[in-house]
Amino acid sequence: MSAQGLDLAGLRRVYGRAGSRWFYTRVARNARHWGWTEPGQSKWRLWRAQRQLEDVLGRKLALPAGARVLDAGCGAGVVARAMALRFGLAVTGVDVLDFHLAEAARLSARARMGDRTVFRFGDFHRLPFDDGEFDGAYSMETLVHSYDPPRALAELHRVLRPGGRLVLLGPMSTGPLDEMEPGARALIEPYLDAMTMTGSKVYHAGNLSRLLAEAGFEVEEALDATPYYLPTSEAVYAYFRLPWEILRRFGDPAKWLNLRSTVEMYGVREHVAWYVHTAVKPSR
Ligand SMILES: C[S@@+](CC[C@H](N)C(=O)[O-])C[C@H]1O[C@@H](n2cnc3c(N)ncnc32)[C@H](O)[C@@H]1O
């Protein structure tokens, strides 16, 4: 896919509208990611599921305390602070949205974690760092927004030291869009466009490991974690189906993109897989 470049206006539409900001700050307590529910646990405890997903990331990174780690697409820094607090990592977060970066810095200062979490402007296709600066890197539900996934993976590979570890977490279609059943594709494609999820049109469950290998990584594990994510989808759908219906009919649906996405994603859930890819930059 040819690089179209960063669609900042699109990302601002997704994350910057009042409805989205309310949703993420009030409902999701600043996290902009899904959750991980173990078998037998209640699906209704969304915040616990989010904390558990962060723990999964920390365990897959498997880096010693003090390791330097890049958070590619840090949002308000919830994941960065979790990695610093619970795993002792020194995290540098990049994002392209000024209001996310300001929020991340403010929340870290409030938690007295300004020394262990640093945030700066950075597009993960063109990172403002030297080669080999990091021991680890991760993308928590951000590669979906990539306008050029092979380039983003190559850039993450460049900034890792030999032996550095990469963890990618997030949703993707189970296969290529052009092989998807037409009804599902007609729902998913406009959704991906509205949400600026350009990356999801390029990679899917069938090819992300290959793209990682082509970028120079050794894939340690490609875990289909869909069963652990599905309870969050069910709970979020149950909570927001009715509010979305009301807003869609009587309000301006464009203002509530993220609410729409949580509801519409559920309708096409059998075509969506949630993966955790763990990869290593080989030592030479
Ligand atoms: C779903 S949010 C996840 C935020 C955070 N990882 C979390 O879990 O709370 C996606 C984030 O990726 C950021 N993003 C999108 N494209 C980016 C790019 N090219 N470079 C850096 N960040 C990007 C967005 O601004 C947004 O903050």
The ligand as an ORCA input file, in Angstrom:
! r2SCAN-3c Opt
* xyz 0 1
  C      -6.891      3.480     20.547
  S      -5.813      4.800     21.034
  C      -4.759      3.907     22.170
  C      -4.046      4.808     23.140
  C      -3.236      4.066     24.201
  N      -2.344      3.114     23.607
  C      -4.159      3.364     25.170
  O      -4.234      2.138     25.107
  O      -4.797      4.041     25.992
  C      -4.771      5.011     19.601
  C      -3.712      6.087     19.779
  O      -2.779      6.035     18.687
  C      -2.435      7.353     18.335
  N      -1.880      7.361     16.969
  C      -2.545      7.138     15.808
  N      -1.702      7.209     14.762
  C      -0.465      7.470     15.280
  C       0.829      7.648     14.696
  N       1.013      7.574     13.377
  N       1.870      7.887     15.518
  C       1.689      7.984     16.873
  N       0.485      7.815     17.474
  C      -0.578      7.563     16.688
  C      -3.755      8.107     18.482
  O      -3.553      9.491     18.538
  C      -4.283      7.505     19.781
  O      -3.807      8.207     20.896
*
